[in-house]
Amino acid sequence: MKEHNDWQSYWLLEAVRLKESQWGPIEDSVEVRRVIAIGGGFEDRLLLRSMLLAQRSGWAELQQRIIRSLRYSLIALSVLFILMGAGVAIGALATQDGSVNVLLALVALLGVNSLSFLLWCFSLLTGGNQSVHSGIGLSHAWLWLSQRIVKGPDHGLLFNALFGFASKQRLLRWSLSAVNHWLWLLALLTACATVLALLAAKRYYFNWETTLLGPDSFVQLVQGLGFLPGLIGFATPSVEVIRQSDGLQLLSSTAQVQWSSWLVGCLIIYGVIPRFLAWGLSLFLLQRHKRRLQVDTDQLGFIELRQRLMPAAEYVGVDADAGADQVPEAVVQALRPTKASSTVFVGIELPEDHPWPVTRMPSNWQDAGMVDSREQRAELLALLSRASFSHVVLCVDAEQTPDRGVVAWLAELATYGEYCSIYLMNAPTKQAEPTSDRLAAWLLRLKKAGFLSVYTDFEQLLAELD
């Protein structure tokens, strides 16, 4: 059952819980029978039930649309931050005469990023909320943009379920962190590449300018910032070069190369590497929490389902007198399959002494045998749940009474295939009047149930499939 236990299944489970908490229980008799037939633990059954309900209501498709919107909005923001990184780098080195204040350039390249990163670190130390945790709101801009893309009556419910599920499983914090660091990392890498391209294509003259501070203050600051970049090979200007870079003296090209190396080294050490490490940490913790997903089965909304999904015993038989002549409606499609389509052939409540198969079927069809008892029903549902059939052919005895329970069972089985055909074997002749009335009852009930393909001749069924 672990194939159902991915994060999208937990998301759908939370969506179904929210729906039922607001609007009451969802009619799920068919889905519950499928879940019981497949088995598994209580958590597995909760997940499978929610997945079946989501498929029936179209939530599974809407969920994939939301996931695509999250991806598209992340791509759009990534492109925006790439452009922003290039723009910041160009602006930091943009001068008419090529003279660049090296400290102002460094602040322009790392200022906002450093402030955002410090806020993120502060939130980790203090256990701050997720608004502070996401820096300056980049992650929330991502979510806001994603919500603008997807529209529909249930999109709000699914988004609320996503936030609720991610918060409970401790995924929201680290997913927002990963997005936040990814965007800043793209901007910093683009800025670094742009700075290198500009330095390679144009001659710049680096200097510092101040009215209040003396040269010694800049010497200490530059050497302090250049210590870590120097450990990985980036150059730091000498004391003499720093003192002479006051904008009043013309320095050699070697000195400008030292300043260029120092600027790029600071950008990588204090910008790119911390963001990369924080992004990697966020992804690691996000995947770690994904592997530890679990459901609090004691919360409101799940406790009431335990007895239904984990019954101590299942009674099969007549539990009440028949009421009005109503039958459930089968979910079928109008597109008829071919004989070569994946098909399962099932006998429904046929006499035990009746030979099986009742007719010669195509070799590519799967024979599911005759199904009558509770155990056989469970085995059939398990087979239909595991496999994916394009065509379900149900064989019933036209000489039997077409009671409402049998038609309901046929309508449920029809949901396991893209198309369903009914074969009424032992179809009566026109001379047998009592049996002819019974055939008319079969045809009437099956028509009410919405079955489009009902045959009394198996060869005619095969001919129409051709």
C-alpha positions in Angstrom: 0.0 0.0 0.0 3.0 2.4 0.2 2.6 3.4 -3.4 -0.3 5.7 -2.2 1.8 7.3 0.5 3.3 10.3 -1.5 2.9 13.9 -0.5 0.2 14.5 -3.0 -1.9 11.8 -1.4 -1.6 13.4 2.0 -2.5 16.7 0.4 -5.7 15.2 -1.1 -6.5 13.6 2.3 -6.4 17.0 3.9 -8.6 18.5 1.2 -11.2 15.8 1.8 -11.0 16.3 5.5 -11.6 20.1 5.1 -14.5 19.5 2.7 -16.2 17.1 5.1 -15.6 19.4 8.1 -17.3 22.2 6.3 -20.1 20.5 4.3 -20.6 17.2 6.0 -19.7 13.6 5.1 -19.3 12.8 1.4 -21.2 9.9 -0.1 -18.5 7.2 -0.4 -20.1 3.8 -0.3 -18.5 2.7 -3.6 -15.1 4.0 -2.5 -15.3 2.4 0.9 -16.0 -1.0 -0.6 -13.0 -0.6 -2.8 -10.8 0.4 0.1 -11.9 -2.5 2.2 -11.4 -4.9 -0.7 -7.8 -3.8 -1.2 -7.0 -3.7 2.5 -4.0 -2.2 4.4 -3.6 -0.3 7.5 -6.0 2.5 8.6 -3.7 5.3 7.3 -3.4 3.5 4.0 -7.1 3.2 3.7 -7.6 6.9 4.6 -5.2 7.8 1.8 -6.8 5.5 -0.7 -10.3 6.7 0.1 -9.3 10.3 -0.4 -7.6 9.5 -3.6 -10.7 7.7 -5.0 -12.9 10.6 -3.9 -10.6 13.1 -5.5 -10.6 11.2 -8.8 -14.4 11.1 -8.8 -14.8 14.8 -8.0 -12.0 16.0 -10.4 -9.7 17.2 -7.6 -6.8 15.0 -8.8 -6.8 16.9 -12.1 -7.1 20.3 -10.3 -4.3 19.2 -8.1 -2.0 18.7 -11.1 -3.0 22.1 -12.4 -2.0 23.7 -9.2 1.3 21.9 -9.2 1.9 23.1 -12.8 1.0 26.6 -11.7 3.6 26.5 -8.9 6.2 25.4 -11.4 5.3 28.0 -13.9 5.3 30.8 -11.4 8.6 29.6 -10.0 10.1 29.7 -13.6 8.7 33.2 -14.1 10.2 34.4 -10.8 13.5 32.7 -11.7 13.7 34.6 -14.9 12.9 37.8 -13.1 15.7 37.3 -10.6 18.1 36.4 -13.3 17.4 39.8 -15.0 17.5 41.5 -11.6 20.9 40.0 -10.8 22.3 41.2 -14.2 20.8 44.7 -13.7 22.2 45.0 -10.2 25.7 44.1 -11.4 25.5 46.5 -14.3 24.3 49.3 -12.0 27.0 48.6 -9.5 29.8 49.2 -12.1 28.0 51.8 -14.1 30.2 55.0 -14.3 31.0 57.4 -17.0 34.7 57.5 -16.5 35.2 53.9 -15.3 35.9 55.0 -11.8 34.1 52.7 -9.3 33.7 53.1 -5.6 34.6 49.6 -4.6 32.7 49.6 -1.2 29.6 51.1 -2.7 29.7 48.5 -5.5 30.0 45.7 -2.9 27.0 47.1 -0.9 25.0 47.3 -4.1 25.8 43.7 -5.0 25.3 42.2 -1.5 23.2 44.7 0.6 19.6 43.5 0.1 20.7 39.8 -0.1 22.6 40.0 3.1 19.7 41.6 4.9 17.3 38.9 3.7 19.8 36.2 4.7 20.3 37.6 8.2 16.5 37.7 8.7 16.3 34.1 7.7 19.1 33.1 10.1 17.5 35.1 12.9 14.2 33.3 12.4 16.0 30.0 12.8 17.6 31.0 16.0 14.4 32.6 17.5 11.8 30.2 16.0 10.2 33.0 14.2 7.1 32.7 12.1 7.1 31.8 8.4 6.6 35.3 7.2 9.9 36.3 8.7 11.4 33.0 7.8 10.8 33.6 4.1 13.0 36.6 4.0 11.4 39.6 2.3 8.4 37.7 1.1 9.7 36.1 -2.1 8.2 32.8 -1.3 4.8 34.3 -0.6 5.0 36.2 -3.9 5.5 32.8 -5.5 2.4 31.3 -3.8 0.4 34.5 -4.6 1.4 34.2 -8.3 0.5 30.5 -8.4 -3.0 31.2 -7.0 -3.6 33.8 -9.7 -3.0 31.2 -12.4 -5.4 28.5 -11.3 -9.1 29.3 -11.2 -12.1 27.2 -10.3 -14.7 26.5 -7.6 -12.4 24.2 -5.6 -9.1 25.8 -6.1 -9.3 27.8 -2.9 -10.1 24.6 -0.9 -7.2 22.8 -2.4 -4.8 25.7 -1.8 -6.0 25.8 1.9 -5.5 22.1 2.1 -2.0 22.4 0.7 -1.0 25.0 3.3 -2.7 23.1 6.1 -1.1 19.8 5.2 2.4 21.4 4.6 2.2 23.2 8.0 1.2 20.0 9.9 3.9 18.0 8.2 6.6 20.7 8.7 7.0 21.0 5.0 5.9 24.6 4.5 8.8 26.2 6.3 11.5 24.4 4.3 9.7 24.6 1.0 9.4 28.3 1.3 13.1 28.5 2.4 14.2 26.4 -0.6 12.3 28.7 -3.0 13.6 31.8 -1.3 17.3 30.7 -1.4 16.9 29.4 -5.0 15.8 32.8 -6.3 18.5 34.7 -4.5 21.1 32.1 -5.6 20.1 32.7 -9.2 20.4 36.4 -8.8 23.8 36.2 -7.2 25.2 33.8 -9.8 23.9 36.0 -12.6 25.4 39.1 -10.9 28.7 37.3 -10.5 28.8 36.2 -14.1 27.8 39.7 -15.2 30.6 41.3 -13.1 33.2 38.9 -14.6 32.0 39.7 -18.1 32.1 43.5 -17.5 35.6 43.3 -15.9 36.8 41.2 -18.8 35.4 43.6 -21.4 36.2 47.0 -19.9 38.8 48.7 -17.8 37.7 49.9 -14.4 39.5 52.0 -11.8 38.6 51.1 -8.2 38.8 53.5 -5.3 37.2 54.5 -2.0 36.0 57.9 -1.1 35.1 59.3 2.4 34.9 62.5 4.3 34.7 61.1 7.8 36.9 58.1 8.0 40.7 57.8 7.5 42.6 55.4 5.4 43.4 53.0 8.3 39.7 52.2 8.7 39.5 51.1 5.0 42.7 49.1 5.4 41.2 47.1 8.2 37.8 46.7 6.5 39.2 45.5 3.2 41.7 43.1 4.8 39.0 41.7 7.1 36.5 41.1 4.3 39.3 39.7 2.1 40.5 37.1 4.7 38.0 34.3 3.8 38.2 34.9 0.0 42.0 34.7 0.4 41.7 31.2 1.8 40.4 29.9 -1.6 42.8 31.9 -3.8 41.3 35.3 -4.3 43.7 38.2 -4.0 43.4 41.0 -1.4 45.0 44.4 -2.2 48.1 45.3 -0.1 48.1 48.0 2.5 49.9 50.4 0.1 47.4 49.7 -2.7 44.5 50.3 -0.3 45.9 53.6 0.9 46.7 54.8 -2.6 43.1 54.0 -3.8 41.7 57.3 -2.6 40.8 58.4 -6.1 43.5 61.0 -6.2 46.2 58.7 -7.5 46.5 56.6 -10.7 47.2 53.0 -9.8 48.8 50.3 -11.9 46.8 47.7 -13.8 48.1 45.1 -11.2 46.4 47.0 -8.4 43.1 47.1 -10.4 43.3 43.3 -10.9 43.7 42.9 -7.1 40.6 45.0 -6.5 38.7 43.0 -9.1 39.7 39.7 -7.5 38.8 41.0 -4.1 35.3 42.2 -5.3 34.5 38.9 -7.0 35.8 36.9 -4.0 33.6 38.8 -1.6 30.6 38.3 -3.9 31.2 34.5 -4.0 32.1 34.0 -0.3 29.5 36.3 1.3 26.8 35.9 -1.3 26.8 32.8 -3.4 28.2 30.2 -1.0 26.0 31.0 2.0 22.9 30.9 -0.3 24.0 27.7 -1.8 24.5 26.0 1.6 21.2 27.4 2.9 19.4 26.1 -0.2 21.0 22.7 0.1 20.1 22.6 3.8 16.5 23.5 3.1 16.2 20.8 0.4 17.7 18.2 2.7 15.3 19.0 5.5 12.4 19.2 3.1 13.1 15.7 1.8 13.7 14.4 5.3 10.3 15.5 6.4 8.7 14.1 3.2 10.1 10.7 4.1 8.4 11.0 7.5 4.9 11.9 6.5 2.2 10.5 8.7 -1.4 11.0 9.5 -2.7 12.0 12.9 -5.6 9.4 12.8 -6.9 10.7 16.1 -7.9 14.1 14.8 -11.5 15.1 14.1 -12.7 13.8 10.8 -10.7 10.6 10.9 -11.9 9.0 14.1 -15.4 8.6 12.6 -14.1 6.7 9.6 -12.2 4.0 11.5 -15.2 1.8 12.0 -16.3 2.1 8.4 -12.8 1.6 6.9 -11.7 -1.1 9.4 -14.9 -3.1 9.9 -14.6 -6.1 12.3 -17.0 -8.0 10.1 -18.8 -7.4 6.8 -22.4 -8.6 6.3 -23.3 -9.7 2.8 -27.0 -10.3 2.1 -30.4 -8.7 2.3 -30.4 -6.0 5.0 -33.7 -4.3 4.2 -36.9 -4.7 2.2 -36.7 -3.4 -1.3 -38.0 0.1 -1.7 -38.9 2.0 -4.8 -37.6 0.7 -8.1 -34.6 2.9 -8.4 -31.1 1.9 -9.6 -27.8 3.6 -9.4 -26.4 5.2 -12.5 -23.3 3.6 -14.1 -20.5 5.9 -15.1 -19.7 4.9 -18.7 -18.2 6.6 -21.7 -19.6 6.8 -25.2 -16.3 5.9 -27.0 -16.5 2.2 -27.8 -13.2 0.2 -27.5 -11.9 -2.4 -29.9 -11.5 -6.1 -29.5 -7.8 -5.6 -29.0 -8.3 -3.2 -26.1 -7.3 -4.4 -22.6 -10.5 -6.2 -21.5 -11.6 -8.2 -18.5 -14.5 -10.7 -18.7 -16.4 -11.4 -15.4 -19.4 -13.7 -14.6 -21.7 -12.1 -12.1 -23.8 -14.3 -9.7 -24.1 -17.2 -12.2 -25.2 -20.6 -11.0 -22.4 -22.5 -9.4 -22.9 -25.5 -11.7 -22.8 -23.4 -14.8 -19.8 -24.1 -17.1 -17.3 -21.3 -17.4 -16.4 -19.5 -19.6 -19.8 -19.4 -21.1 -18.5 -18.6 -24.5 -15.2 -18.4 -26.4 -13.6 -15.1 -25.7 -10.7 -13.4 -27.6 -7.3 -14.6 -26.5 -6.1 -11.2 -25.3 -9.1 -10.8 -22.8 -8.4 -11.6 -19.2 -10.7 -14.1 -17.6 -11.7 -13.0 -14.1 -14.0 -16.1 -13.6 -17.4 -16.2 -11.9 -17.9 -13.9 -8.9 -20.6 -14.6 -6.3 -19.2 -14.9 -2.7 -17.8 -12.1 -0.6 -14.3 -13.5 -1.0 -14.6 -13.6 -4.8 -15.9 -10.0 -4.8 -12.9 -8.9 -2.7 -10.5 -10.6 -5.1 -12.2 -9.1 -8.1 -12.0 -5.6 -6.7 -8.4 -6.0 -5.8 -7.7 -7.2 -9.4 -9.6 -4.2 -11.0 -7.8 -1.8 -8.6 -4.4 -3.0 -9.5 -4.9 -3.3 -13.3 -6.2 -0.7 -15.7 -8.7 -2.1 -18.1 -10.1 -0.2 -21.1 -13.1 -2.5 -21.3 -15.1 -4.4 -18.7 -17.5 -7.1 -19.9 -20.0 -8.3 -17.3 -21.9 -11.6 -17.9 -25.2 -12.1 -16.1 -27.9 -14.8 -16.4 -31.0 -13.4 -18.1 -33.0 -16.1 -16.4 -32.3 -14.7 -13.0 -34.3 -11.9 -11.4 -32.8 -8.5 -12.1 -32.9 -7.3 -8.5 -31.6 -3.8 -7.5 -28.6 -5.2 -5.7 -27.2 -6.9 -8.7 -27.7 -3.8 -10.9 -25.9 -1.7 -8.3 -23.1 -4.2 -8.2 -22.8 -4.0 -12.0 -22.9 -0.2 -11.9 -20.0 -0.2 -9.4 -17.9 -2.6 -11.5 -18.5 -0.4 -14.5 -16.5 2.4 -12.9 -13.3 0.3 -13.0 -13.1 0.5 -16.8 -13.3 3.2 -19.5 -16.2 1.3 -21.1 -18.5 -1.4 -19.9 -20.6 -4.0 -21.8 -23.3 -6.3 -20.4 -23.8 -9.8 -21.9 -27.2 -11.3 -21.0 -26.6 -15.0 -21.5 -29.5 -17.5 -21.8 -31.5 -14.8 -23.4 -35.1 -16.0 -23.8 -36.8 -16.6 -27.1 -40.0 -14.8 -28.2 -42.0 -18.0 -27.6 -41.2 -18.1 -23.9 -43.5 -15.3 -22.7 -42.7 -15.4 -18.9 -39.0 -15.3 -19.5 -39.5 -12.6 -22.1 -41.0 -10.4 -19.4 -37.9 -11.1 -17.3 -35.6 -10.0 -20.1 -37.7 -6.8 -20.5 -37.1 -6.2 -16.8 -33.4 -6.7 -17.3 -33.3 -4.3 -20.2 -35.4 -1.7 -18.4 -33.2 -1.7 -15.3 -29.9 -1.6 -17.2 -31.2 1.2 -19.3 -32.1 3.2 -16.2 -28.6 2.5 -14.9 -27.2 4.1 -18.0 -25.6 1.1 -19.7 -25.1 1.8 -23.4 -24.0 -1.6 -24.5 -26.3 -4.6 -23.6 -26.2 -7.7 -25.7 -28.1 -11.0 -25.7 -25.8 -12.4 -28.4 -22.0 -12.6 -27.7 -21.1 -12.7 -31.3 -22.9 -9.4 -31.9 -20.8 -7.9 -29.1 -17.6 -9.0 -30.7 -18.8 -7.8 -34.1 -19.5 -4.3 -32.9 -16.1 -4.2 -31.2 -14.6 -4.9 -34.7 
